[in-house]
Structures are given as C-alpha cells and as structure tokens.
Amino acid sequence: MVMDGKDGAIRFGGTEDYIATEDLMVAVNAAITLQRPLLVKGEPGTGKTVLAHEVAKALGHDLIEWHVKSTTKAQQGLYEYDAVSRLRDSQLGDPKVQDIANYIRRGKLWEAFAVETPTVLLIDEIDKADIEFPNDLLLELDRMEFFVYETGEVVKAARRPLVIITSNNEKELPDAFLRRCFFHYIRFPDADTMARIVEVHFPGVKQALVREALASFYELRDVPGLKKKPGTSELLDWLKLLMVEDIPPEALRAKDSKSAIPPLYGALLKSEQDVQLFERLAFLARREGR
C-alpha cells in the first residue's frame, strides 16, 4: 500500500500480504525521507528479509538482493576483476583482452547504482560477514559512488536506491556504520498481530484452531532454557500441518502428560536439546500426576 505524505512523497503503508506495525512503517518512511539505509534487526522469523520484498512491491520499485555469507567481501558488492580469465584469454590470443572492462564483473551495488528507475537494494544478514565488512561499505553507501581502479571509472548512482539492511544480531556492527543508518528493531509479534499474520497466510482458517495453536505456541516460547525459540515461519508450518492432519483444537490443550510435547512438534522445535527439555518436562508432569 502506498500513501501520499504531506510533502507529496510516497509513503509505505504495508501490503495485503505483509502485516506491518505502525512503528515499522514509520521506520521505512523515515529512511526514505532521510535517504539513509534502513538497518533492520530482530530475531529470525520476524520478517526482516520479506520486508524488502514487500516495500519494493508496495512502492512499485525494482528489487536487487545481495545475500551475505560468511565468506562475502564488501568488494564483491562493488565489482570483481577476473584476472584469471584475462590471462587465459591472452594465452589463447583472444582480442578482447585489450579492453580490461571485459573482465570486470558488476556486483549488486553497481547493479543498483546503474538502474535509473526507483530501486530497493536488500543487503541481507550483514552480520554474517566479518567485522570489517560494514566499514568497507561506509563511503559507498554514504556517497552513492565508488572508484573502479582497473578502468579509472567513477561509478555514481543514477538514482539513490532505498537500501534495506538486515541483521540477526550475531555480532555487533561498527559505530561508524550505525551512525549512517536509520535503525529499527522488529519486536516479535504479539498474539493479536500474529493472528492477523496467520489470517493473511491461511484465509478462513478455523479461529478455534488458531486460538489454541497460538496459546500453545507462546507458552512454548516462554519455556525457560529453550535453545531456539520458534519463529513466525515455524508457527505457519505447524499450523499448515495441523490443518492437513485435521488435528482438533482440543488436542492442543490436552492435559495428559503424554501431550506435554505439542503434536507435530518437529515443525516448532529445531534442536535435540529442546526436544529433550520437553521430554523431561513430560516426565516430571507424569510423576506429579501419580
């Protein structure tokens, strides 16, 4: 959904497929107004990556995605010079070796800078890379330009993209980088918001099932000692299985000790440590029930 601001500028107002809270919409629109990268943090499963897709769709912008890995270097986002291919071609007498530009591979930032239409650039999970990665992009994201040493070319953004950067908080980001971003932390959805998210994905789902599933889900998340709390994606997978298997709502509220672990728990619990934790709780509940 696109809204017109008082200044006539476009504003993000969420979409039919993405439930955006008021503070998240404010953050997106602040980043648009300030022309600064939007740094989005939050635990896995809170919709950080999907946000970029939905903002692009709502605003009618193109989307360019750069998914960061532990081995990713900042330079790869700008460009890479393929010296090996050039050497091979020179040995084969290929005439294209005379133009070094033939061996410059554009990175995602270059792609975003070259687009003349409004664009959203997603830099996904920036905290996976080494600590120097964010610092190495400071000037490029600030000035929206960079220098190609091999060709002597200065690449400038034809139109400043809206940059959305996600982080799972695996490591702290440098202060200098944080100062250049507008920051927003996506809190885990409360039960009411989660019910709206469920309705988007499963229109017309039985409300009794949703009510009991959400109660069990949030109780599970509150269990002390849980290694990995289930997120939104796990809940949606679990609900889909509950519907396919036609699990009745009352089965989620069964007081029998054998039901201490939720049915089809493999969609929610992702480590043997958490499964063992619930097995111990079931054992204790069985002993207390004697």
C-alpha positions as protocol buffer text, in pm:
chain_id: "A"
residue {
  index: 1
  type: MET
  ca { x: 0 y: 0 z: 0 }
}
residue {
  index: 2
  type: VAL
  ca { x: 130 y: 344 z: -96 }
}
residue {
  index: 3
  type: MET
  ca { x: 28 y: 656 z: 88 }
}
residue {
  index: 4
  type: ASP
  ca { x: 95 y: 1016 z: -9 }
}
residue {
  index: 5
  type: GLY
  ca { x: 273 y: 1222 z: 254 }
}
residue {
  index: 6
  type: LYS
  ca { x: 207 y: 1588 z: 327 }
}
residue {
  index: 7
  type: ASP
  ca { x: 501 y: 1675 z: 106 }
}
residue {
  index: 8
  type: GLY
  ca { x: 364 y: 1469 z: -180 }
}
residue {
  index: 9
  type: ALA
  ca { x: 626 y: 1196 z: -136 }
}
residue {
  index: 10
  type: ILE
  ca { x: 525 y: 832 z: -146 }
}
residue {
  index: 11
  type: ARG
  ca { x: 492 y: 650 z: 185 }
}
residue {
  index: 12
  type: PHE
  ca { x: 496 y: 281 z: 271 }
}
residue {
  index: 13
  type: GLY
  ca { x: 176 y: 164 z: 437 }
}
residue {
  index: 14
  type: GLY
  ca { x: 218 y: -214 z: 441 }
}
residue {
  index: 15
  type: THR
  ca { x: 68 y: -460 z: 192 }
}
residue {
  index: 16
  type: GLU
  ca { x: -211 y: -715 z: 182 }
}
residue {
  index: 17
  type: ASP
  ca { x: 47 y: -991 z: 223 }
}
residue {
  index: 18
  type: TYR
  ca { x: 260 y: -829 z: 494 }
}
residue {
  index: 19
  type: ILE
  ca { x: 133 y: -711 z: 831 }
}
residue {
  index: 20
  type: ALA
  ca { x: 347 y: -409 z: 916 }
}
residue {
  index: 21
  type: THR
  ca { x: 319 y: -246 z: 1257 }
}
residue {
  index: 22
  type: GLU
  ca { x: 287 y: 130 z: 1284 }
}
residue {
  index: 23
  type: ASP
  ca { x: 642 y: 174 z: 1412 }
}
residue {
  index: 24
  type: LEU
  ca { x: 783 y: -34 z: 1126 }
}
residue {
  index: 25
  type: MET
  ca { x: 602 y: 179 z: 868 }
}
residue {
  index: 26
  type: VAL
  ca { x: 737 y: 491 z: 1039 }
}
residue {
  index: 27
  type: ALA
  ca { x: 1090 y: 348 z: 1018 }
}
residue {
  index: 28
  type: VAL
  ca { x: 1063 y: 267 z: 647 }
}
residue {
  index: 29
  type: ASN
  ca { x: 927 y: 611 z: 566 }
}
residue {
  index: 30
  type: ALA
  ca { x: 1192 y: 781 z: 781 }
}
residue {
  index: 31
  type: ALA
  ca { x: 1465 y: 603 z: 584 }
}
residue {
  index: 32
  type: ILE
  ca { x: 1301 y: 717 z: 260 }
}
residue {
  index: 33
  type: THR
  ca { x: 1284 y: 1076 z: 380 }
}
residue {
  index: 34
  type: LEU
  ca { x: 1639 y: 1086 z: 519 }
}
residue {
  index: 35
  type: GLN
  ca { x: 1779 y: 890 z: 222 }
}
residue {
  index: 36
  type: ARG
  ca { x: 1969 y: 669 z: 462 }
}
residue {
  index: 37
  type: PRO
  ca { x: 1997 y: 289 z: 474 }
}
residue {
  index: 38
  type: LEU
  ca { x: 1737 y: 123 z: 693 }
}
residue {
  index: 39
  type: LEU
  ca { x: 1904 y: -123 z: 931 }
}
residue {
  index: 40
  type: VAL
  ca { x: 1652 y: -380 z: 1050 }
}
residue {
  index: 41
  type: LYS
  ca { x: 1732 y: -615 z: 1337 }
}
residue {
  index: 42
  type: GLY
  ca { x: 1525 y: -882 z: 1506 }
}
residue {
  index: 43
  type: GLU
  ca { x: 1528 y: -1249 z: 1586 }
}
residue {
  index: 44
  type: PRO
  ca { x: 1498 y: -1494 z: 1293 }
}
residue {
  index: 45
  type: GLY
  ca { x: 1144 y: -1531 z: 1166 }
}
residue {
  index: 46
  type: THR
  ca { x: 1026 y: -1174 z: 1223 }
}
residue {
  index: 47
  type: GLY
  ca { x: 1001 y: -1089 z: 852 }
}
residue {
  index: 48
  type: LYS
  ca { x: 1316 y: -880 z: 803 }
}
residue {
  index: 49
  type: THR
  ca { x: 1404 y: -1015 z: 459 }
}
residue {
  index: 50
  type: VAL
  ca { x: 1043 y: -1024 z: 343 }
}
residue {
  index: 51
  type: LEU
  ca { x: 1014 y: -656 z: 436 }
}
residue {
  index: 52
  type: ALA
  ca { x: 1237 y: -553 z: 146 }
}
residue {
  index: 53
  type: HIS
  ca { x: 1024 y: -754 z: -97 }
}
residue {
  index: 54
  type: GLU
  ca { x: 703 y: -601 z: 31 }
}
residue {
  index: 55
  type: VAL
  ca { x: 839 y: -244 z: 34 }
}
residue {
  index: 56
  type: ALA
  ca { x: 952 y: -285 z: -327 }
}
residue {
  index: 57
  type: LYS
  ca { x: 615 y: -428 z: -425 }
}
residue {
  index: 58
  type: ALA
  ca { x: 418 y: -160 z: -241 }
}
residue {
  index: 59
  type: LEU
  ca { x: 621 y: 128 z: -386 }
}
residue {
  index: 60
  type: GLY
  ca { x: 643 y: -24 z: -734 }
}
residue {
  index: 61
  type: HIS
  ca { x: 1025 y: -35 z: -718 }
}
residue {
  index: 62
  type: ASP
  ca { x: 1267 y: -288 z: -862 }
}
residue {
  index: 63
  type: LEU
  ca { x: 1437 y: -515 z: -606 }
}
residue {
  index: 64
  type: ILE
  ca { x: 1803 y: -613 z: -607 }
}
residue {
  index: 65
  type: GLU
  ca { x: 1909 y: -866 z: -345 }
}
residue {
  index: 66
  type: TRP
  ca { x: 2256 y: -922 z: -200 }
}
residue {
  index: 67
  type: HIS
  ca { x: 2257 y: -1218 z: 36 }
}
residue {
  index: 68
  type: VAL
  ca { x: 2566 y: -1201 z: 254 }
}
residue {
  index: 69
  type: LYS
  ca { x: 2758 y: -1514 z: 357 }
}
residue {
  index: 70
  type: SER
  ca { x: 3046 y: -1564 z: 599 }
}
residue {
  index: 71
  type: THR
  ca { x: 3288 y: -1558 z: 304 }
}
residue {
  index: 72
  type: THR
  ca { x: 3141 y: -1250 z: 136 }
}
residue {
  index: 73
  type: LYS
  ca { x: 3369 y: -949 z: 95 }
}
residue {
  index: 74
  type: ALA
  ca { x: 3250 y: -592 z: 55 }
}
residue {
  index: 75
  type: GLN
  ca { x: 3442 y: -560 z: -272 }
}
residue {
  index: 76
  type: GLN
  ca { x: 3218 y: -826 z: -426 }
}
residue {
  index: 77
  type: GLY
  ca { x: 2924 y: -592 z: -388 }
}
residue {
  index: 78
  type: LEU
  ca { x: 3104 y: -331 z: -597 }
}
residue {
  index: 79
  type: TYR
  ca { x: 3280 y: -536 z: -865 }
}
residue {
  index: 80
  type: GLU
  ca { x: 3531 y: -814 z: -918 }
}
residue {
  index: 81
  type: TYR
  ca { x: 3819 y: -820 z: -1163 }
}
residue {
  index: 82
  type: ASP
  ca { x: 3861 y: -1162 z: -1325 }
}
residue {
  index: 83
  type: ALA
  ca { x: 4238 y: -1164 z: -1380 }
}
residue {
  index: 84
  type: VAL
  ca { x: 4245 y: -1541 z: -1432 }
}
residue {
  index: 85
  type: SER
  ca { x: 4008 y: -1528 z: -1731 }
}
residue {
  index: 86
  type: ARG
  ca { x: 4204 y: -1242 z: -1882 }
}
residue {
  index: 87
  type: LEU
  ca { x: 4529 y: -1434 z: -1850 }
}
residue {
  index: 88
  type: ARG
  ca { x: 4374 y: -1740 z: -2011 }
}
residue {
  index: 89
  type: ASP
  ca { x: 4230 y: -1536 z: -2297 }
}
residue {
  index: 90
  type: SER
  ca { x: 4564 y: -1364 z: -2355 }
}
residue {
  index: 91
  type: GLN
  ca { x: 4731 y: -1704 z: -2386 }
}
residue {
  index: 92
  type: LEU
  ca { x: 4468 y: -1801 z: -2645 }
}
residue {
  index: 93
  type: GLY
  ca { x: 4517 y: -1477 z: -2836 }
}
residue {
  index: 94
  type: ASP
  ca { x: 4164 y: -1351 z: -2775 }
}
residue {
  index: 95
  type: PRO
  ca { x: 4145 y: -983 z: -2887 }
}
residue {
  index: 96
  type: LYS
  ca { x: 3904 y: -886 z: -2611 }
}
residue {
  index: 97
  type: VAL
  ca { x: 4192 y: -885 z: -2362 }
}
residue {
  index: 98
  type: GLN
  ca { x: 4280 y: -538 z: -2492 }
}
residue {
  index: 99
  type: ASP
  ca { x: 3979 y: -399 z: -2305 }
}
residue {
  index: 100
  type: ILE
  ca { x: 4007 y: -470 z: -1934 }
}
residue {
  index: 101
  type: ALA
  ca { x: 3641 y: -375 z: -1890 }
}
residue {
  index: 102
  type: ASN
  ca { x: 3553 y: -713 z: -2040 }
}
residue {
  index: 103
  type: TYR
  ca { x: 3680 y: -872 z: -1719 }
}
residue {
  index: 104
  type: ILE
  ca { x: 3503 y: -650 z: -1469 }
}
residue {
  index: 105
  type: ARG
  ca { x: 3204 y: -823 z: -1313 }
}
residue {
  index: 106
  type: ARG
  ca { x: 2946 y: -592 z: -1162 }
}
residue {
  index: 107
  type: GLY
  ca { x: 2837 y: -650 z: -805 }
}
residue {
  index: 108
  type: LYS
  ca { x: 2495 y: -590 z: -654 }
}
residue {
  index: 109
  type: LEU
  ca { x: 2576 y: -232 z: -551 }
}
residue {
  index: 110
  type: TRP
  ca { x: 2690 y: -150 z: -904 }
}
residue {
  index: 111
  type: GLU
  ca { x: 2368 y: -302 z: -1038 }
}
residue {
  index: 112
  type: ALA
  ca { x: 2163 y: -87 z: -802 }
}
residue {
  index: 113
  type: PHE
  ca { x: 2362 y: 226 z: -890 }
}
residue {
  index: 114
  type: ALA
  ca { x: 2317 y: 165 z: -1263 }
}
residue {
  index: 115
  type: VAL
  ca { x: 1937 y: 137 z: -1251 }
}
residue {
  index: 116
  type: GLU
  ca { x: 1765 y: 461 z: -1342 }
}
residue {
  index: 117
  type: THR
  ca { x: 1425 y: 357 z: -1207 }
}
residue {
  index: 118
  type: PRO
  ca { x: 1341 y: 358 z: -832 }
}
residue {
  index: 119
  type: THR
  ca { x: 1507 y: 59 z: -668 }
}
residue {
  index: 120
  type: VAL
  ca { x: 1520 y: -121 z: -333 }
}
residue {
  index: 121
  type: LEU
  ca { x: 1858 y: -276 z: -253 }
}
residue {
  index: 122
  type: LEU
  ca { x: 1848 y: -553 z: 7 }
}
residue {
  index: 123
  type: ILE
  ca { x: 2173 y: -635 z: 189 }
}
residue {
  index: 124
  type: ASP
  ca { x: 2060 y: -943 z: 376 }
}
residue {
  index: 125
  type: GLU
  ca { x: 2219 y: -1068 z: 702 }
}
residue {
  index: 126
  type: ILE
  ca { x: 2512 y: -828 z: 704 }
}
residue {
  index: 127
  type: ASP
  ca { x: 2625 y: -967 z: 1040 }
}
residue {
  index: 128
  type: LYS
  ca { x: 2727 y: -1297 z: 878 }
}
residue {
  index: 129
  type: ALA
  ca { x: 3033 y: -1134 z: 722 }
}
residue {
  index: 130
  type: ASP
  ca { x: 3350 y: -1034 z: 906 }
}
residue {
  index: 131
  type: ILE
  ca { x: 3356 y: -723 z: 1123 }
}
residue {
  index: 132
  type: GLU
  ca { x: 3527 y: -511 z: 855 }
}
residue {
  index: 133
  type: PHE
  ca { x: 3253 y: -572 z: 600 }
}
residue {
  index: 134
  type: PRO
  ca { x: 3021 y: -287 z: 711 }
}
residue {
  index: 135
  type: ASN
  ca { x: 3312 y: -40 z: 743 }
}
residue {
  index: 136
  type: ASP
  ca { x: 3429 y: -124 z: 392 }
}
residue {
  index: 137
  type: LEU
  ca { x: 3094 y: -3 z: 256 }
}
residue {
  index: 138
  type: LEU
  ca { x: 3073 y: 322 z: 454 }
}
residue {
  index: 139
  type: LEU
  ca { x: 3174 y: 566 z: 183 }
}
residue {
  index: 140
  type: GLU
  ca { x: 2998 y: 382 z: -97 }
}
residue {
  index: 141
  type: LEU
  ca { x: 2663 y: 381 z: 84 }
}
residue {
  index: 142
  type: ASP
  ca { x: 2712 y: 738 z: 206 }
}
residue {
  index: 143
  type: ARG
  ca { x: 2823 y: 899 z: -120 }
}
residue {
  index: 144
  type: MET
  ca { x: 2650 y: 652 z: -351 }
}
residue {
  index: 145
  type: GLU
  ca { x: 2960 y: 620 z: -566 }
}
residue {
  index: 146
  type: PHE
  ca { x: 3284 y: 422 z: -590 }
}
residue {
  index: 147
  type: PHE
  ca { x: 3602 y: 409 z: -796 }
}
residue {
  index: 148
  type: VAL
  ca { x: 3699 y: 124 z: -1032 }
}
residue {
  index: 149
  type: TYR
  ca { x: 4077 y: 113 z: -1013 }
}
residue {
  index: 150
  type: GLU
  ca { x: 4129 y: -113 z: -1314 }
}
residue {
  index: 151
  type: THR
  ca { x: 3945 y: 118 z: -1556 }
}
residue {
  index: 152
  type: GLY
  ca { x: 3975 y: 453 z: -1377 }
}
residue {
  index: 153
  type: GLU
  ca { x: 3597 y: 485 z: -1385 }
}
residue {
  index: 154
  type: VAL
  ca { x: 3387 y: 652 z: -1116 }
}
residue {
  index: 155
  type: VAL
  ca { x: 3053 y: 475 z: -1077 }
}
residue {
  index: 156
  type: LYS
  ca { x: 2781 y: 702 z: -941 }
}
residue {
  index: 157
  type: ALA
  ca { x: 2425 y: 607 z: -859 }
}
residue {
  index: 158
  type: ALA
  ca { x: 2193 y: 719 z: -1138 }
}
residue {
  index: 159
  type: ARG
  ca { x: 1924 y: 732 z: -872 }
}
residue {
  index: 160
  type: ARG
  ca { x: 1974 y: 673 z: -500 }
}
residue {
  index: 161
  type: PRO
  ca { x: 1824 y: 333 z: -411 }
}
residue {
  index: 162
  type: LEU
  ca { x: 1640 y: 264 z: -90 }
}
residue {
  index: 163
  type: VAL
  ca { x: 1885 y: 39 z: 97 }
}
residue {
  index: 164
  type: ILE
  ca { x: 1743 y: -210 z: 347 }
}
residue {
  index: 165
  type: ILE
  ca { x: 2000 y: -396 z: 558 }
}
residue {
  index: 166
  type: THR
  ca { x: 1906 y: -688 z: 781 }
}
residue {
  index: 167
  type: SER
  ca { x: 2091 y: -833 z: 1079 }
}
residue {
  index: 168
  type: ASN
  ca { x: 2020 y: -1123 z: 1313 }
}
residue {
  index: 169
  type: ASN
  ca { x: 2238 y: -963 z: 1579 }
}
residue {
  index: 170
  type: GLU
  ca { x: 2502 y: -1237 z: 1556 }
}
residue {
  index: 171
  type: LYS
  ca { x: 2771 y: -975 z: 1605 }
}
residue {
  index: 172
  type: GLU
  ca { x: 2789 y: -606 z: 1688 }
}
residue {
  index: 173
  type: LEU
  ca { x: 2814 y: -364 z: 1397 }
}
residue {
  index: 174
  type: PRO
  ca { x: 3066 y: -76 z: 1399 }
}
residue {
  index: 175
  type: ASP
  ca { x: 2951 y: 256 z: 1543 }
}
residue {
  index: 176
  type: ALA
  ca { x: 3057 y: 446 z: 1231 }
}
residue {
  index: 177
  type: PHE
  ca { x: 2830 y: 224 z: 1023 }
}
residue {
  index: 178
  type: LEU
  ca { x: 2539 y: 254 z: 1265 }
}
residue {
  index: 179
  type: ARG
  ca { x: 2557 y: 635 z: 1254 }
}
residue {
  index: 180
  type: ARG
  ca { x: 2486 y: 627 z: 882 }
}
residue {
  index: 181
  type: CYS
  ca { x: 2172 y: 414 z: 916 }
}
residue {
  index: 182
  type: PHE
  ca { x: 1820 y: 458 z: 1041 }
}
residue {
  index: 183
  type: PHE
  ca { x: 1773 y: 174 z: 1288 }
}
residue {
  index: 184
  type: HIS
  ca { x: 1465 y: -32 z: 1365 }
}
residue {
  index: 185
  type: TYR
  ca { x: 1427 y: -342 z: 1580 }
}
residue {
  index: 186
  type: ILE
  ca { x: 1136 y: -565 z: 1482 }
}
residue {
  index: 187
  type: ARG
  ca { x: 987 y: -699 z: 1802 }
}
residue {
  index: 188
  type: PHE
  ca { x: 840 y: -1045 z: 1793 }
}
residue {
  index: 189
  type: PRO
  ca { x: 468 y: -1014 z: 1707 }
}
residue {
  index: 190
  type: ASP
  ca { x: 220 y: -1027 z: 1992 }
}
residue {
  index: 191
  type: ALA
  ca { x: -73 y: -1269 z: 1976 }
}
residue {
  index: 192
  type: ASP
  ca { x: -310 y: -1023 z: 1807 }
}
residue {
  index: 193
  type: THR
  ca { x: -60 y: -930 z: 1538 }
}
residue {
  index: 194
  type: MET
  ca { x: 29 y: -1295 z: 1488 }
}
residue {
  index: 195
  type: ALA
  ca { x: -338 y: -1381 z: 1441 }
}
residue {
  index: 196
  type: ARG
  ca { x: -354 y: -1122 z: 1161 }
}
residue {
  index: 197
  type: ILE
  ca { x: -41 y: -1273 z: 1002 }
}
residue {
  index: 198
  type: VAL
  ca { x: -199 y: -1619 z: 1018 }
}
residue {
  index: 199
  type: GLU
  ca { x: -516 y: -1488 z: 852 }
}
residue {
  index: 200
  type: VAL
  ca { x: -309 y: -1347 z: 564 }
}
residue {
  index: 201
  type: HIS
  ca { x: -145 y: -1686 z: 501 }
}
residue {
  index: 202
  type: PHE
  ca { x: -450 y: -1904 z: 577 }
}
residue {
  index: 203
  type: PRO
  ca { x: -766 y: -1707 z: 496 }
}
residue {
  index: 204
  type: GLY
  ca { x: -1074 y: -1852 z: 663 }
}
residue {
  index: 205
  type: VAL
  ca { x: -881 y: -2084 z: 895 }
}
residue {
  index: 206
  type: LYS
  ca { x: -1084 y: -2205 z: 1194 }
}
residue {
  index: 207
  type: GLN
  ca { x: -1049 y: -1948 z: 1469 }
}
residue {
  index: 208
  type: ALA
  ca { x: -1069 y: -2212 z: 1742 }
}
residue {
  index: 209
  type: LEU
  ca { x: -764 y: -2386 z: 1600 }
}
residue {
  index: 210
  type: VAL
  ca { x: -575 y: -2057 z: 1567 }
}
residue {
  index: 211
  type: ARG
  ca { x: -662 y: -1958 z: 1921 }
}
residue {
  index: 212
  type: GLU
  ca { x: -541 y: -2284 z: 2074 }
}
residue {
  index: 213
  type: ALA
  ca { x: -236 y: -2303 z: 1846 }
}
residue {
  index: 214
  type: LEU
  ca { x: -128 y: -1951 z: 1938 }
}
residue {
  index: 215
  type: ALA
  ca { x: -174 y: -2021 z: 2309 }
}
residue {
  index: 216
  type: SER
  ca { x: 43 y: -2333 z: 2283 }
}
residue {
  index: 217
  type: PHE
  ca { x: 296 y: -2154 z: 2064 }
}
residue {
  index: 218
  type: TYR
  ca { x: 350 y: -1864 z: 2303 }
}
residue {
  index: 219
  type: GLU
  ca { x: 359 y: -2097 z: 2603 }
}
residue {
  index: 220
  type: LEU
  ca { x: 630 y: -2295 z: 2427 }
}
residue {
  index: 221
  type: ARG
  ca { x: 830 y: -1979 z: 2355 }
}
residue {
  index: 222
  type: ASP
  ca { x: 815 y: -1887 z: 2724 }
}
residue {
  index: 223
  type: VAL
  ca { x: 967 y: -2215 z: 2844 }
}
residue {
  index: 224
  type: PRO
  ca { x: 1295 y: -2135 z: 3029 }
}
residue {
  index: 225
  type: GLY
  ca { x: 1608 y: -2288 z: 2880 }
}
residue {
  index: 226
  type: LEU
  ca { x: 1480 y: -2315 z: 2524 }
}
residue {
  index: 227
  type: LYS
  ca { x: 1780 y: -2306 z: 2288 }
}
residue {
  index: 228
  type: LYS
  ca { x: 1592 y: -2183 z: 1981 }
}
residue {
  index: 229
  type: LYS
  ca { x: 1254 y: -2023 z: 2018 }
}
residue {
  index: 230
  type: PRO
  ca { x: 1024 y: -2098 z: 1724 }
}
residue {
  index: 231
  type: GLY
  ca { x: 951 y: -1803 z: 1499 }
}
residue {
  index: 232
  type: THR
  ca { x: 671 y: -1697 z: 1268 }
}
residue {
  index: 233
  type: SER
  ca { x: 775 y: -1930 z: 987 }
}
residue {
  index: 234
  type: GLU
  ca { x: 775 y: -2228 z: 1226 }
}
residue {
  index: 235
  type: LEU
  ca { x: 429 y: -2136 z: 1350 }
}
residue {
  index: 236
  type: LEU
  ca { x: 293 y: -2115 z: 996 }
}
residue {
  index: 237
  type: ASP
  ca { x: 446 y: -2452 z: 906 }
}
residue {
  index: 238
  type: TRP
  ca { x: 298 y: -2603 z: 1222 }
}
residue {
  index: 239
  type: LEU
  ca { x: -48 y: -2463 z: 1151 }
}
residue {
  index: 240
  type: LYS
  ca { x: -37 y: -2597 z: 797 }
}
residue {
  index: 241
  type: LEU
  ca { x: 42 y: -2945 z: 930 }
}
residue {
  index: 242
  type: LEU
  ca { x: -231 y: -2921 z: 1194 }
}
residue {
  index: 243
  type: MET
  ca { x: -484 y: -2840 z: 922 }
}
residue {
  index: 244
  type: VAL
  ca { x: -360 y: -3111 z: 685 }
}
residue {
  index: 245
  type: GLU
  ca { x: -367 y: -3373 z: 961 }
}
residue {
  index: 246
  type: ASP
  ca { x: -702 y: -3238 z: 1085 }
}
residue {
  index: 247
  type: ILE
  ca { x: -579 y: -3207 z: 1443 }
}
residue {
  index: 248
  type: PRO
  ca { x: -871 y: -3085 z: 1658 }
}
residue {
  index: 249
  type: PRO
  ca { x: -818 y: -2767 z: 1864 }
}
residue {
  index: 250
  type: GLU
  ca { x: -883 y: -2951 z: 2190 }
}
residue {
  index: 251
  type: ALA
  ca { x: -583 y: -3177 z: 2123 }
}
residue {
  index: 252
  type: LEU
  ca { x: -358 y: -2876 z: 2169 }
}
residue {
  index: 253
  type: ARG
  ca { x: -498 y: -2821 z: 2516 }
}
residue {
  index: 254
  type: ALA
  ca { x: -488 y: -3181 z: 2635 }
}
residue {
  index: 255
  type: LYS
  ca { x: -378 y: -3212 z: 2996 }
}
residue {
  index: 256
  type: ASP
  ca { x: -250 y: -3567 z: 2959 }
}
residue {
  index: 257
  type: SER
  ca { x: 121 y: -3584 z: 3032 }
}
residue {
  index: 258
  type: LYS
  ca { x: 185 y: -3763 z: 2705 }
}
residue {
  index: 259
  type: SER
  ca { x: 78 y: -3445 z: 2528 }
}
residue {
  index: 260
  type: ALA
  ca { x: 331 y: -3218 z: 2700 }
}
residue {
  index: 261
  type: ILE
  ca { x: 514 y: -3202 z: 2371 }
}
residue {
  index: 262
  type: PRO
  ca { x: 288 y: -3041 z: 2107 }
}
residue {
  index: 263
  type: PRO
  ca { x: 168 y: -3268 z: 1825 }
}
residue {
  index: 264
  type: LEU
  ca { x: 389 y: -3245 z: 1514 }
}
residue {
  index: 265
  type: TYR
  ca { x: 648 y: -3066 z: 1729 }
}
residue {
  index: 266
  type: GLY
  ca { x: 917 y: -3113 z: 1463 }
}
residue {
  index: 267
  type: ALA
  ca { x: 785 y: -2801 z: 1293 }
}
residue {
  index: 268
  type: LEU
  ca { x: 845 y: -2597 z: 1609 }
}
residue {
  index: 269
  type: LEU
  ca { x: 1147 y: -2748 z: 1787 }
}
residue {
  index: 270
  type: LYS
  ca { x: 1468 y: -2743 z: 1586 }
}
residue {
  index: 271
  type: SER
  ca { x: 1726 y: -2898 z: 1820 }
}
residue {
  index: 272
  type: GLU
  ca { x: 1758 y: -3222 z: 2013 }
}
residue {
  index: 273
  type: GLN
  ca { x: 1833 y: -3016 z: 2324 }
}
residue {
  index: 274
  type: ASP
  ca { x: 1488 y: -2855 z: 2309 }
}
residue {
  index: 275
  type: VAL
  ca { x: 1317 y: -3187 z: 2241 }
}
residue {
  index: 276
  type: GLN
  ca { x: 1495 y: -3341 z: 2541 }
}
residue {
  index: 277
  type: LEU
  ca { x: 1389 y: -3043 z: 2752 }
}
residue {
  index: 278
  type: PHE
  ca { x: 1024 y: -3107 z: 2672 }
}
residue {
  index: 279
  type: GLU
  ca { x: 1066 y: -3481 z: 2729 }
}
residue {
  index: 280
  type: ARG
  ca { x: 1200 y: -3405 z: 3077 }
}
residue {
  index: 281
  type: LEU
  ca { x: 904 y: -3175 z: 3140 }
}
residue {
  index: 282
  type: ALA
  ca { x: 668 y: -3453 z: 3029 }
}
residue {
  index: 283
  type: PHE
  ca { x: 843 y: -3696 z: 3265 }
}
residue {
  index: 284
  type: LEU
  ca { x: 811 y: -3454 z: 3556 }
}
residue {
  index: 285
  type: ALA
  ca { x: 446 y: -3392 z: 3474 }
}
residue {
  index: 286
  type: ARG
  ca { x: 383 y: -3767 z: 3469 }
}
residue {
  index: 287
  type: ARG
  ca { x: 548 y: -3811 z: 3810 }
}
residue {
  index: 288
  type: GLU
  ca { x: 349 y: -3526 z: 3961 }
}
residue {
  index: 289
  type: GLY
  ca { x: 29 y: -3672 z: 3821 }
}
residue {
  index: 290
  type: ARG
  ca { x: 71 y: -4004 z: 4002 }
}
